[in-house]
Amino acid sequence: KAAAVVSANDACAALAEHICGSIDAFVTKMNERAAQLGMADTKFLDCSGLSDDAYSSAHDVAVMSRELMKHKKITEYTTIWMDTLRDGTFQLANTNKLIRQYSYATGLKTGSTGEAKFCLSATAQKDGIDLIAVIMAAPDVKARFADAQTLLNYGFSVCRKYEDRDWESLKKAVKVKRGETDQVEAVQEQGFSYVDVSGTDLSGIEKKVLPDNSLEAPVKKGQKAGKVQYLLGGKTIGEVDLVTTEEVP
């Protein structure tokens, strides 16, 4: 909580030592994870970010932030405005002022050094869309929050989200050759959502069910039996597999 809310570097060091036994071992893990995420322009040298020789990019910070936001527990900390530790003897006040200033804010983290100036990874959610705005080298605290809010407002103004809320009801009979039965039921394997960043009207999205007409027994349960295609303006924007609900000997 202290690390997330008030950028407590001593808390980061305590976490690192608890998880890996030492800060150096933890930093090694940090760099390994960064490489796994494709953060090619990042190098960690400590667990606080205070080393002048460490570096990252706005893109990499966004990638890291996106991965962190998959763990919804984090927002329980990053949306705290004020709190206390040690039975009320230690006060916490969030360094991310967007939590109070911007109604859609969900986090995430501030940072500043003399060389990096004022930085921020700002996350927000509106109408089912999650956005991340990364600010680096802002001249002062107010500028980093103002610029992040401007970016997020722009993002929400152009982003449109389509979500197929009826996908679980899709059932399709697919023909089976040389089976004990001549057809098998297939369903959509998973849901589908699409985010457009050009302001396009998504009400015209079409959904086509394309069964596999060459299916031959034996058929396993969960076997691919075609696909569901989503189109916008005649162009495919995504596909999801059709899978069988039972086996056919």
C-alpha positions as CSV (number, residue, x, y, z in Angstrom):
1,K,0.0,0.0,0.0
2,A,2.8,2.4,0.9
3,A,4.6,1.7,-2.4
4,A,1.5,2.2,-4.5
5,V,0.0,5.2,-2.7
6,V,3.0,7.3,-1.7
7,S,6.0,6.0,-3.7
8,A,7.6,4.7,-0.6
9,N,11.1,3.5,-1.7
10,D,11.8,1.9,1.6
11,A,8.7,-0.2,1.2
12,C,9.8,-1.2,-2.3
13,A,13.1,-2.4,-0.8
14,A,11.3,-4.3,1.9
15,L,9.1,-6.0,-0.8
16,A,12.1,-6.9,-2.9
17,E,14.0,-8.4,0.0
18,H,10.9,-10.4,1.2
19,I,10.2,-11.8,-2.3
20,C,13.7,-12.5,-3.6
21,G,16.0,-12.3,-0.5
22,S,17.9,-9.3,-1.8
23,I,17.3,-6.2,-3.9
24,D,19.9,-7.3,-6.5
25,A,18.0,-10.6,-7.0
26,F,14.7,-8.8,-7.3
27,V,16.1,-6.4,-9.9
28,T,17.3,-9.4,-12.0
29,K,13.7,-10.7,-11.9
30,M,12.5,-7.2,-12.9
31,N,14.7,-7.2,-16.0
32,E,13.8,-10.8,-16.9
33,R,10.0,-9.9,-16.7
34,A,10.6,-6.8,-18.8
35,A,12.2,-8.8,-21.5
36,Q,9.3,-11.3,-21.4
37,L,6.9,-8.4,-22.0
38,G,9.0,-7.1,-24.9
39,M,10.2,-4.0,-23.1
40,A,13.2,-3.5,-25.3
41,D,14.0,0.0,-24.2
42,T,14.0,-0.6,-20.5
43,K,16.8,-1.4,-18.0
44,F,16.2,-1.6,-14.2
45,L,19.1,-1.1,-11.8
46,D,17.1,-0.8,-8.5
47,C,13.6,-1.3,-7.2
48,S,12.9,2.4,-6.7
49,G,13.8,4.0,-10.1
50,L,16.2,6.5,-8.5
51,S,19.3,5.3,-10.3
52,D,20.2,7.9,-13.0
53,D,21.6,5.1,-15.3
54,A,18.3,3.2,-15.4
55,Y,16.0,4.0,-18.3
56,S,12.7,3.2,-20.0
57,S,10.3,4.6,-22.6
58,A,6.7,5.8,-22.7
59,H,5.8,2.7,-24.7
60,D,7.5,0.3,-22.2
61,V,5.9,2.0,-19.2
62,A,2.5,1.6,-21.0
63,V,3.2,-2.1,-21.6
64,M,4.2,-2.6,-18.0
65,S,1.1,-0.7,-16.8
66,R,-1.2,-2.7,-19.0
67,E,0.2,-5.9,-17.5
68,L,-0.1,-4.7,-14.0
69,M,-3.7,-3.6,-14.5
70,K,-4.6,-7.3,-15.4
71,H,-4.4,-7.8,-11.6
72,K,-7.5,-6.0,-10.4
73,K,-6.3,-6.1,-6.8
74,I,-3.9,-3.2,-7.7
75,T,-6.7,-0.7,-8.1
76,E,-7.7,-1.2,-4.4
77,Y,-4.4,0.5,-3.6
78,T,-4.0,2.9,-6.5
79,T,-7.5,4.5,-5.9
80,I,-6.8,5.2,-2.3
81,W,-6.8,9.0,-1.7
82,M,-5.8,9.1,2.0
83,D,-5.2,6.3,4.5
84,T,-3.0,5.5,7.4
85,L,-0.5,2.8,8.5
86,R,0.8,1.6,11.9
87,D,-2.6,2.1,13.7
88,G,-3.0,5.6,12.4
89,T,0.5,6.9,13.3
90,F,1.6,7.2,9.7
91,Q,-0.4,9.2,7.2
92,L,-0.7,8.2,3.5
93,A,-1.8,10.7,0.8
94,N,-1.8,9.6,-2.8
95,T,0.9,11.2,-5.0
96,N,-1.4,10.8,-8.0
97,K,-3.7,13.8,-7.7
98,L,-5.9,12.6,-10.7
99,I,-7.5,10.2,-8.2
100,R,-9.3,13.2,-6.8
101,Q,-9.3,15.5,-9.9
102,Y,-10.4,13.1,-12.6
103,S,-13.6,11.1,-12.1
104,Y,-12.6,8.2,-14.3
105,A,-9.1,7.7,-12.8
106,T,-8.1,4.2,-11.6
107,G,-4.4,4.8,-11.0
108,L,-1.6,4.2,-11.5
109,K,1.8,5.6,-10.5
110,T,3.8,8.8,-10.3
111,G,7.5,9.1,-10.4
112,S,10.1,11.9,-10.4
113,T,13.8,12.5,-10.2
114,G,16.0,15.5,-11.0
115,E,16.9,14.1,-14.4
116,A,13.7,12.4,-15.4
117,K,11.6,15.4,-14.1
118,F,7.9,14.7,-13.4
119,C,6.5,11.4,-14.8
120,L,3.2,9.6,-14.6
121,S,1.4,6.5,-15.8
122,A,-2.3,7.4,-15.6
123,T,-5.0,4.8,-16.0
124,A,-8.7,5.5,-16.4
125,Q,-11.9,3.6,-17.2
126,K,-15.1,4.9,-18.9
127,D,-17.9,3.1,-20.6
128,G,-16.1,-0.2,-20.4
129,I,-12.9,1.1,-22.0
130,D,-9.6,1.2,-20.1
131,L,-6.9,3.7,-21.2
132,I,-3.3,4.4,-20.2
133,A,-1.6,7.8,-20.6
134,V,2.1,8.0,-20.0
135,I,3.7,11.4,-19.3
136,M,7.5,11.8,-19.1
137,A,9.7,14.8,-18.4
138,A,6.9,17.2,-17.5
139,P,8.3,20.5,-16.1
140,D,6.2,20.4,-13.0
141,V,3.6,18.4,-11.0
142,K,0.6,20.3,-12.4
143,A,1.8,19.8,-16.0
144,R,2.0,16.1,-15.8
145,F,-1.6,15.8,-14.4
146,A,-3.0,18.3,-16.9
147,D,-1.3,16.6,-19.9
148,A,-2.5,13.1,-18.7
149,Q,-6.0,14.3,-18.4
150,T,-5.9,15.9,-21.9
151,L,-4.6,12.6,-23.4
152,L,-7.2,10.5,-21.6
153,N,-10.1,12.9,-22.6
154,Y,-8.9,12.6,-26.2
155,G,-8.7,8.8,-26.0
156,F,-12.2,8.6,-24.6
157,S,-13.5,10.9,-27.3
158,V,-12.3,8.7,-30.2
159,C,-12.4,5.2,-28.8
160,R,-15.5,3.1,-29.4
161,K,-15.9,-0.4,-28.0
162,Y,-18.0,-3.2,-29.5
163,E,-18.7,-6.3,-27.4
164,D,-20.7,-9.3,-28.5
165,R,-22.9,-9.9,-25.4
166,D,-24.9,-12.6,-27.0
167,W,-22.1,-15.0,-28.0
168,E,-22.9,-17.7,-25.5
169,S,-26.3,-18.3,-27.0
170,L,-24.8,-19.3,-30.4
171,K,-25.4,-22.9,-31.3
172,K,-24.7,-24.4,-34.8
173,A,-25.3,-27.8,-36.2
174,V,-22.2,-28.9,-38.2
175,K,-22.2,-31.8,-40.6
176,V,-20.1,-34.8,-39.8
177,K,-18.9,-37.4,-42.4
178,R,-18.6,-41.1,-41.5
179,G,-19.9,-40.6,-37.9
180,E,-22.4,-42.5,-35.8
181,T,-24.5,-39.3,-36.2
182,D,-24.4,-37.0,-39.2
183,Q,-24.0,-33.8,-37.3
184,V,-22.6,-32.3,-34.1
185,E,-23.5,-29.2,-32.1
186,A,-20.9,-26.4,-32.1
187,V,-20.7,-23.3,-30.0
188,Q,-18.6,-20.1,-30.0
189,E,-15.4,-20.8,-28.0
190,Q,-15.2,-17.4,-26.4
191,G,-16.5,-13.9,-26.5
192,F,-15.3,-11.1,-28.8
193,S,-14.7,-7.4,-28.2
194,Y,-13.2,-4.7,-30.5
195,V,-11.9,-1.2,-29.8
196,D,-11.8,1.3,-32.6
197,V,-9.6,4.4,-32.2
198,S,-10.8,6.4,-35.2
199,G,-14.2,7.4,-34.0
200,T,-15.9,5.0,-36.4
201,D,-19.6,4.0,-35.7
202,L,-19.5,0.3,-34.7
203,S,-23.2,-0.3,-35.0
204,G,-22.6,-1.8,-38.5
205,I,-20.5,-4.7,-37.3
206,E,-21.6,-8.0,-38.9
207,K,-21.3,-11.4,-37.5
208,K,-21.0,-14.5,-39.8
209,V,-21.0,-18.1,-38.7
210,L,-18.8,-20.2,-41.0
211,P,-19.1,-24.0,-40.1
212,D,-16.4,-26.4,-41.3
213,N,-18.1,-28.6,-43.9
214,S,-15.2,-31.1,-44.1
215,L,-15.5,-32.4,-40.5
216,E,-14.9,-36.2,-40.4
217,A,-15.4,-38.7,-37.5
218,P,-14.0,-39.4,-35.0
219,V,-14.8,-36.0,-33.6
220,K,-13.5,-34.9,-30.2
221,K,-15.3,-32.7,-27.8
222,G,-13.9,-29.2,-28.0
223,Q,-12.6,-29.8,-31.5
224,K,-12.5,-26.8,-33.9
225,A,-15.6,-27.0,-36.2
226,G,-15.5,-23.7,-38.0
227,K,-15.3,-20.0,-37.0
228,V,-17.3,-16.9,-36.3
229,Q,-16.2,-13.9,-38.3
230,Y,-16.7,-10.3,-37.3
231,L,-16.7,-7.7,-40.1
232,L,-16.8,-3.9,-40.3
233,G,-17.3,-2.2,-43.6
234,G,-16.7,-5.6,-45.3
235,K,-13.3,-6.0,-43.6
236,T,-12.6,-8.7,-41.1
237,I,-11.8,-7.3,-37.7
238,G,-11.7,-10.5,-35.7
239,E,-12.4,-14.3,-35.7
240,V,-13.4,-16.8,-32.9
241,D,-13.4,-20.6,-33.3
242,L,-16.5,-22.7,-33.3
243,V,-15.9,-25.8,-31.1
244,T,-17.9,-29.0,-30.7
245,T,-19.9,-29.7,-27.5
246,E,-19.7,-33.5,-27.7
247,E,-17.7,-36.3,-29.4
248,V,-18.9,-38.3,-32.4
249,P,-17.4,-41.8,-32.8
